[in-house]
């Protein structure tokens, strides 16, 4: 059985963007019940910032957000500018963090519930189409209370989201990306982690289909 089109074309997910000032790292991580969302949701660039774009996803928020931050705009300025030009902004969920730790996030009024976000110092967690509206609080708590490097703390946030019920439809793809905050001039040396699960199929919670 195939999922209805309205479900199969959306990037309902939970994610985190973060800047670890002490470690000098930027990162983004997510999980979704959708095939290979690693090429759509997470965007990160050394010396610039990190972006997660999801819900009724517009992938251009990633490269355009990075381009604006690269040009000197703050995360708030970059996201505000992109939203102002988007007639479908109320269907979007987008989060950004810049190299200075500024965080900006938008959860549109037409994102499918449960949908929401929570920000903290240098990070934002966000989710939509969740079983529970406790997901983003649990993610933030896990990120703040977990010891370890940025990758470990972001992974803890993802695990906390799943512990609260996660995506209504189940699990399928995920990614975790970490780069050095200060670029070396050699992009391959800037990547600390670049991990993806493209397609891990399980029983769809909402439709009972494989």
LUMLOSE-794127 format. One record per residue (C-alpha): x, y, z. Coordinates in nm, 3 decimals, always signed. Each point is the difference from the previous one (the first is absolute). Example, Ala and Ser with C-alpha at 12.3 -4.5 7.8 and 13.67 -1.06 7.14 Angstrom:
// LUMLOSE-794127
<node><px>+1.230</px><py>-0.450</py><pz>+0.780</pz></node>
<node><px>+0.137</px><py>+0.344</py><pz>-0.066</pz></node>
***
This chain:
// LUMLOSE-794127
<node><px>+0.000</px><py>+0.000</py><pz>+0.000</pz></node>
<node><px>+0.131</px><py>+0.346</py><pz>-0.088</pz></node>
<node><px>-0.035</px><py>+0.300</py><pz>+0.224</pz></node>
<node><px>-0.249</px><py>+0.266</py><pz>-0.111</pz></node>
<node><px>+0.165</px><py>+0.269</py><pz>-0.211</pz></node>
<node><px>-0.063</px><py>+0.265</py><pz>+0.264</pz></node>
<node><px>+0.218</px><py>-0.198</py><pz>+0.239</pz></node>
<node><px>+0.266</px><py>-0.131</py><pz>-0.237</pz></node>
<node><px>+0.106</px><py>+0.341</py><pz>-0.130</pz></node>
<node><px>+0.056</px><py>+0.166</py><pz>+0.336</pz></node>
<node><px>+0.304</px><py>+0.015</py><pz>+0.226</pz></node>
<node><px>-0.169</px><py>-0.038</py><pz>+0.337</pz></node>
<node><px>+0.284</px><py>-0.043</py><pz>+0.240</pz></node>
<node><px>+0.178</px><py>+0.103</py><pz>+0.314</pz></node>
<node><px>+0.335</px><py>+0.175</py><pz>-0.009</pz></node>
<node><px>+0.260</px><py>+0.203</py><pz>+0.187</pz></node>
<node><px>+0.238</px><py>+0.274</py><pz>-0.110</pz></node>
<node><px>+0.278</px><py>+0.095</py><pz>+0.240</pz></node>
<node><px>+0.323</px><py>+0.194</py><pz>+0.047</pz></node>
<node><px>+0.246</px><py>-0.133</py><pz>+0.259</pz></node>
<node><px>+0.204</px><py>+0.308</py><pz>+0.079</pz></node>
<node><px>+0.246</px><py>-0.182</py><pz>+0.228</pz></node>
<node><px>+0.074</px><py>-0.276</py><pz>-0.250</pz></node>
<node><px>-0.012</px><py>+0.235</py><pz>-0.298</pz></node>
<node><px>-0.254</px><py>-0.209</py><pz>-0.191</pz></node>
<node><px>-0.327</px><py>+0.050</py><pz>-0.188</pz></node>
<node><px>-0.248</px><py>-0.282</py><pz>-0.050</pz></node>
<node><px>-0.339</px><py>-0.113</py><pz>-0.118</pz></node>
<node><px>-0.178</px><py>-0.333</py><pz>+0.051</pz></node>
<node><px>-0.345</px><py>-0.135</py><pz>-0.085</pz></node>
<node><px>-0.222</px><py>-0.306</py><pz>-0.036</pz></node>
<node><px>-0.305</px><py>-0.044</py><pz>-0.223</pz></node>
<node><px>-0.232</px><py>-0.258</py><pz>-0.151</pz></node>
<node><px>+0.094</px><py>+0.090</py><pz>-0.356</pz></node>
<node><px>+0.259</px><py>-0.141</py><pz>-0.241</pz></node>
<node><px>+0.347</px><py>+0.160</py><pz>-0.009</pz></node>
<node><px>-0.086</px><py>+0.334</py><pz>+0.159</pz></node>
<node><px>+0.371</px><py>+0.057</py><pz>+0.064</pz></node>
<node><px>+0.021</px><py>+0.186</py><pz>-0.328</pz></node>
<node><px>-0.293</px><py>+0.229</py><pz>+0.085</pz></node>
<node><px>-0.027</px><py>+0.081</py><pz>+0.372</pz></node>
<node><px>+0.353</px><py>+0.057</py><pz>+0.142</pz></node>
<node><px>+0.239</px><py>+0.271</py><pz>-0.119</pz></node>
<node><px>+0.322</px><py>+0.105</py><pz>+0.172</pz></node>
<node><px>+0.313</px><py>+0.187</py><pz>-0.101</pz></node>
<node><px>+0.319</px><py>+0.068</py><pz>+0.194</pz></node>
<node><px>+0.041</px><py>+0.366</py><pz>+0.081</pz></node>
<node><px>-0.366</px><py>+0.071</py><pz>-0.078</pz></node>
<node><px>-0.274</px><py>-0.190</py><pz>+0.185</pz></node>
<node><px>-0.254</px><py>-0.282</py><pz>-0.009</pz></node>
<node><px>-0.355</px><py>-0.027</py><pz>-0.136</pz></node>
<node><px>-0.280</px><py>-0.256</py><pz>+0.031</pz></node>
<node><px>-0.294</px><py>+0.043</py><pz>-0.241</pz></node>
<node><px>-0.299</px><py>-0.232</py><pz>+0.036</pz></node>
<node><px>-0.380</px><py>-0.047</py><pz>+0.008</pz></node>
<node><px>-0.134</px><py>+0.102</py><pz>-0.346</pz></node>
<node><px>+0.366</px><py>+0.026</py><pz>-0.081</pz></node>
<node><px>+0.160</px><py>+0.259</py><pz>-0.227</pz></node>
<node><px>+0.361</px><py>-0.120</py><pz>-0.044</pz></node>
<node><px>+0.110</px><py>+0.347</py><pz>-0.117</pz></node>
<node><px>-0.013</px><py>+0.124</py><pz>+0.359</pz></node>
<node><px>+0.320</px><py>-0.198</py><pz>+0.059</pz></node>
<node><px>+0.237</px><py>+0.142</py><pz>-0.261</pz></node>
<node><px>-0.163</px><py>+0.344</py><pz>+0.003</pz></node>
<node><px>+0.014</px><py>+0.019</py><pz>+0.379</pz></node>
<node><px>+0.368</px><py>-0.092</py><pz>-0.003</pz></node>
<node><px>+0.068</px><py>+0.251</py><pz>-0.277</pz></node>
<node><px>-0.163</px><py>+0.280</py><pz>+0.198</pz></node>
<node><px>+0.192</px><py>-0.088</py><pz>+0.316</pz></node>
<node><px>+0.321</px><py>-0.028</py><pz>-0.204</pz></node>
<node><px>-0.067</px><py>+0.354</py><pz>-0.122</pz></node>
<node><px>-0.015</px><py>+0.124</py><pz>+0.361</pz></node>
<node><px>-0.368</px><py>-0.029</py><pz>+0.086</pz></node>
<node><px>-0.091</px><py>-0.142</py><pz>+0.341</pz></node>
<node><px>-0.211</px><py>-0.313</py><pz>+0.025</pz></node>
<node><px>-0.298</px><py>+0.222</py><pz>+0.087</pz></node>
<node><px>+0.054</px><py>+0.228</py><pz>-0.297</pz></node>
<node><px>+0.051</px><py>-0.290</py><pz>-0.238</pz></node>
<node><px>-0.313</px><py>-0.186</py><pz>+0.106</pz></node>
<node><px>-0.215</px><py>+0.313</py><pz>+0.015</pz></node>
<node><px>+0.101</px><py>+0.088</py><pz>-0.354</pz></node>
<node><px>-0.078</px><py>-0.342</py><pz>-0.140</pz></node>
<node><px>-0.335</px><py>-0.021</py><pz>+0.177</pz></node>
<node><px>-0.102</px><py>+0.345</py><pz>-0.121</pz></node>
<node><px>+0.046</px><py>-0.116</py><pz>-0.360</pz></node>
<node><px>-0.183</px><py>-0.332</py><pz>+0.044</pz></node>
<node><px>-0.379</px><py>-0.005</py><pz>-0.052</pz></node>
<node><px>-0.011</px><py>-0.349</py><pz>+0.155</pz></node>
<node><px>+0.193</px><py>+0.096</py><pz>+0.314</pz></node>
<node><px>-0.278</px><py>-0.119</py><pz>+0.231</pz></node>
<node><px>+0.060</px><py>-0.355</py><pz>-0.128</pz></node>
<node><px>+0.373</px><py>+0.013</py><pz>+0.073</pz></node>
<node><px>+0.206</px><py>-0.095</py><pz>+0.300</pz></node>
<node><px>+0.354</px><py>+0.134</py><pz>-0.014</pz></node>
<node><px>+0.279</px><py>+0.053</py><pz>+0.254</pz></node>
<node><px>+0.336</px><py>+0.172</py><pz>-0.037</pz></node>
<node><px>+0.304</px><py>+0.065</py><pz>+0.217</pz></node>
<node><px>+0.290</px><py>+0.221</py><pz>-0.104</pz></node>
<node><px>+0.368</px><py>+0.012</py><pz>+0.090</pz></node>
<node><px>-0.070</px><py>+0.243</py><pz>+0.284</pz></node>
<node><px>-0.253</px><py>-0.231</py><pz>+0.163</pz></node>
<node><px>-0.304</px><py>+0.201</py><pz>-0.111</pz></node>
<node><px>-0.302</px><py>-0.229</py><pz>-0.040</pz></node>
<node><px>-0.316</px><py>+0.053</py><pz>-0.203</pz></node>
<node><px>-0.289</px><py>-0.241</py><pz>-0.051</pz></node>
<node><px>-0.342</px><py>+0.007</py><pz>-0.164</pz></node>
<node><px>-0.285</px><py>-0.249</py><pz>+0.040</pz></node>
<node><px>-0.277</px><py>+0.104</py><pz>-0.235</pz></node>
<node><px>-0.361</px><py>-0.001</py><pz>+0.112</pz></node>
<node><px>-0.085</px><py>-0.258</py><pz>-0.270</pz></node>
<node><px>+0.263</px><py>-0.257</py><pz>+0.099</pz></node>
<node><px>-0.170</px><py>-0.328</py><pz>+0.089</pz></node>
<node><px>-0.039</px><py>-0.056</py><pz>+0.375</pz></node>
<node><px>+0.154</px><py>-0.082</py><pz>+0.226</pz></node>
<node><px>+0.245</px><py>+0.267</py><pz>-0.111</pz></node>
<node><px>+0.222</px><py>+0.235</py><pz>+0.197</pz></node>
<node><px>+0.350</px><py>+0.101</py><pz>+0.095</pz></node>
<node><px>+0.219</px><py>+0.106</py><pz>+0.291</pz></node>
<node><px>+0.314</px><py>+0.209</py><pz>-0.001</pz></node>
<node><px>+0.287</px><py>+0.032</py><pz>+0.244</pz></node>
<node><px>+0.347</px><py>+0.148</py><pz>+0.007</pz></node>
<node><px>+0.148</px><py>-0.071</py><pz>-0.345</pz></node>
<node><px>-0.254</px><py>-0.267</py><pz>-0.101</pz></node>
<node><px>-0.353</px><py>-0.068</py><pz>-0.117</pz></node>
<node><px>-0.207</px><py>-0.320</py><pz>-0.008</pz></node>
<node><px>-0.315</px><py>-0.032</py><pz>-0.212</pz></node>
<node><px>-0.248</px><py>-0.265</py><pz>-0.108</pz></node>
<node><px>-0.326</px><py>-0.049</py><pz>-0.188</pz></node>
<node><px>-0.250</px><py>-0.283</py><pz>-0.053</pz></node>
<node><px>+0.099</px><py>-0.145</py><pz>+0.337</pz></node>
<node><px>-0.201</px><py>-0.231</py><pz>+0.220</pz></node>
<node><px>+0.046</px><py>+0.239</py><pz>+0.293</pz></node>
<node><px>+0.062</px><py>+0.370</py><pz>+0.061</pz></node>
<node><px>+0.260</px><py>-0.097</py><pz>+0.263</pz></node>
<node><px>+0.259</px><py>-0.084</py><pz>-0.268</pz></node>
<node><px>+0.184</px><py>+0.331</py><pz>-0.025</pz></node>
<node><px>+0.022</px><py>+0.051</py><pz>+0.375</pz></node>
<node><px>+0.145</px><py>-0.350</py><pz>+0.038</pz></node>
<node><px>+0.250</px><py>+0.069</py><pz>-0.278</pz></node>
<node><px>+0.118</px><py>+0.322</py><pz>+0.162</pz></node>
<node><px>+0.035</px><py>-0.163</py><pz>+0.341</pz></node>
<node><px>+0.201</px><py>-0.288</py><pz>-0.146</pz></node>
<node><px>+0.231</px><py>+0.232</py><pz>-0.191</pz></node>
<node><px>+0.066</px><py>+0.215</py><pz>+0.307</pz></node>
<node><px>+0.054</px><py>-0.284</py><pz>+0.246</pz></node>
<node><px>+0.203</px><py>-0.245</py><pz>-0.210</pz></node>
<node><px>+0.378</px><py>-0.005</py><pz>+0.044</pz></node>
<node><px>+0.228</px><py>-0.042</py><pz>-0.299</pz></node>
<node><px>+0.076</px><py>+0.168</py><pz>-0.329</pz></node>
<node><px>-0.247</px><py>+0.178</py><pz>-0.225</pz></node>
<node><px>-0.081</px><py>-0.314</py><pz>-0.199</pz></node>
<node><px>-0.081</px><py>-0.198</py><pz>+0.315</pz></node>
<node><px>-0.222</px><py>+0.276</py><pz>+0.136</pz></node>
<node><px>-0.192</px><py>+0.039</py><pz>-0.325</pz></node>
<node><px>-0.045</px><py>-0.377</py><pz>-0.022</pz></node>
<node><px>-0.138</px><py>+0.004</py><pz>+0.355</pz></node>
<node><px>-0.253</px><py>+0.261</py><pz>-0.112</pz></node>
<node><px>-0.115</px><py>-0.224</py><pz>-0.285</pz></node>
<node><px>-0.028</px><py>-0.300</py><pz>+0.231</pz></node>
<node><px>-0.206</px><py>+0.207</py><pz>+0.244</pz></node>
<node><px>-0.241</px><py>+0.093</py><pz>-0.279</pz></node>
<node><px>-0.047</px><py>-0.364</py><pz>-0.089</pz></node>
<node><px>-0.051</px><py>-0.077</py><pz>+0.368</pz></node>
<node><px>-0.297</px><py>+0.240</py><pz>+0.000</pz></node>
<node><px>-0.161</px><py>-0.181</py><pz>-0.292</pz></node>
<node><px>+0.178</px><py>+0.165</py><pz>-0.292</pz></node>
<node><px>-0.146</px><py>+0.029</py><pz>-0.349</pz></node>
<node><px>-0.358</px><py>-0.129</py><pz>-0.024</pz></node>
<node><px>+0.095</px><py>-0.207</py><pz>-0.305</pz></node>
<node><px>+0.312</px><py>-0.167</py><pz>+0.141</pz></node>
<node><px>+0.369</px><py>+0.018</py><pz>-0.096</pz></node>
<node><px>+0.172</px><py>-0.009</py><pz>-0.336</pz></node>
<node><px>+0.295</px><py>+0.235</py><pz>-0.054</pz></node>
<node><px>+0.234</px><py>+0.206</py><pz>+0.215</pz></node>
<node><px>+0.316</px><py>+0.206</py><pz>-0.017</pz></node>
<node><px>+0.253</px><py>+0.162</py><pz>+0.232</pz></node>
<node><px>+0.247</px><py>+0.259</py><pz>-0.126</pz></node>
<node><px>+0.269</px><py>+0.186</py><pz>+0.197</pz></node>
<node><px>+0.258</px><py>+0.241</py><pz>-0.138</pz></node>
<node><px>+0.271</px><py>+0.217</py><pz>+0.150</pz></node>
<node><px>-0.124</px><py>+0.348</py><pz>+0.080</pz></node>
<node><px>+0.314</px><py>+0.157</py><pz>-0.146</pz></node>
<node><px>+0.076</px><py>-0.112</py><pz>-0.356</pz></node>
<node><px>+0.343</px><py>-0.132</py><pz>-0.092</pz></node>
<node><px>-0.030</px><py>+0.090</py><pz>-0.367</pz></node>
<node><px>-0.021</px><py>-0.372</py><pz>-0.075</pz></node>
<node><px>-0.367</px><py>-0.104</py><pz>+0.027</pz></node>
<node><px>+0.082</px><py>-0.369</py><pz>+0.036</pz></node>
<node><px>+0.196</px><py>+0.080</py><pz>+0.316</pz></node>
<node><px>-0.288</px><py>+0.206</py><pz>+0.140</pz></node>
<node><px>-0.235</px><py>-0.303</py><pz>+0.017</pz></node>
<node><px>+0.004</px><py>-0.166</py><pz>+0.341</pz></node>
<node><px>-0.305</px><py>-0.225</py><pz>-0.055</pz></node>
<node><px>-0.213</px><py>-0.052</py><pz>-0.309</pz></node>
<node><px>-0.223</px><py>-0.301</py><pz>+0.067</pz></node>
<node><px>-0.320</px><py>-0.106</py><pz>-0.177</pz></node>
<node><px>-0.256</px><py>-0.277</py><pz>+0.012</pz></node>
<node><px>-0.180</px><py>+0.025</py><pz>-0.333</pz></node>
<node><px>-0.271</px><py>-0.264</py><pz>+0.034</pz></node>
<node><px>-0.082</px><py>-0.209</py><pz>+0.306</pz></node>
<node><px>-0.356</px><py>-0.123</py><pz>-0.051</pz></node>
<node><px>-0.226</px><py>-0.104</py><pz>+0.284</pz></node>
<node><px>-0.372</px><py>-0.037</py><pz>+0.065</pz></node>
<node><px>-0.176</px><py>+0.330</py><pz>-0.070</pz></node>
<node><px>-0.173</px><py>+0.093</py><pz>+0.325</pz></node>
<node><px>-0.272</px><py>+0.208</py><pz>-0.162</pz></node>
<node><px>-0.107</px><py>-0.235</py><pz>-0.280</pz></node>
<node><px>+0.105</px><py>-0.348</py><pz>+0.112</pz></node>
<node><px>+0.194</px><py>-0.058</py><pz>-0.322</pz></node>
<node><px>+0.355</px><py>-0.108</py><pz>-0.073</pz></node>
***
